[in-house]
């Protein structure tokens, strides 16, 4: 018995290989005492400063990580939770590779070589006959049930429970080596801790508050605000009939810069909805789809369905004049340039082939002439998304783009 405690680590990443610039997007560290009892836990989402890769697997949303700390902000917290402890992970080589890469970006050397950490996957193979390789299979094989999965914190807790079981029943399978002890005694540099607060995932049933709720009730001013910039940004945000968290933040920022209070914004939203209703009546007929579209936009703008119905009725069939505001949603024409970013649910090659077949030009980078950036996650942190926002190019979701593509 060495008297050393354990630090069980789990990471969620944007992809498998650090050589492809994949990054840690979530990390958890669970502390165990020398006999395997949990004594502490810590976890946080991490802003990877790039697209999130296979979101269908790790289920992390860009809206969450964009408000999370970068790895450099939490490096000191990670070090303090690893210092003086045996480092453990299920499939240690994977987590070690990503930890090495993150610290290397900060110019910090680590001890995290292939055999420096205790691997519960390897230990389970020796201690539990017939156990599979996955953490779920290993835990099930020893009767550890009712565990939660698929977040860094939950998976680290499960690996900690597995280690505790092996320590109690087959301690020889987790005997410490000289490499384990060398890593535990590594002389880490002094790094600041507590620079930023950890950021946790939202609950599965979390509903983001409407952006209107985050605007101030009223602002003192001497003259009426100009709303053109807000109206224009609102128009771009609603191209795909969705308002992402990034777009909502942008609307709030613009409202603040223009001196718009909540009541002003609501008035602009009424105006926008009325323009949309006029466009729907321009051909003298409002279809069920058009009526549903007006209702959907009303909901996105924080307006009641009965307001949408009333505005449609008020505009009536007589409102045939062409609107000067582009409120028809996403419209693409042959020759338009589009760019894709992120890991799509549908195969990207198929999307590109269909886009080309209807005359769209699929480009590899964003420019001022790009019509739209199609993102797997509209809050994407990819370089393409950052360039699009800087250039004023609309960012739309995959589903909205595919609907338009299917109608071309």
Buried (B, 14 or more C-beta within 10 A) or exposed (E): EEEBBBBBBBBBBBBEEBEEEBBBBBBBBBBBBEEBEBEEBBBBBBBBBBBBBBBEEBEBBBBBBBEBBBBBBBBBBBBBBBEEBBBBBBBBBBBBBBBBBBBEBEEBEBBBEEBBBBBBBBBBBEBBEEBBEEBBBBBBBBEBEEBEEEBBBBBBBBBBBBBBBBBEEBEEBBEBEEBBEEBBEBEBEEBEEEEEEBBBBEEEEEEBEBBBEBBEEEBEEEEEBEBEBBBBBBBBBBBBBBBBBBBBBBBBEBBEEBBBBBEBBBEBBBBBBBBBBBBBBBEEEBEEEBBEBBBBBBEBBBBEEEBBBEBBEEBEEEBEEEBEBBBBBBEBEEEBBBBBBBBBEEEBEEBBEBBEEBEBBBBEEBEEEBBBBBBBBBBBBBBBBBBBBEEEBBBBBBEBBBBBBEEB
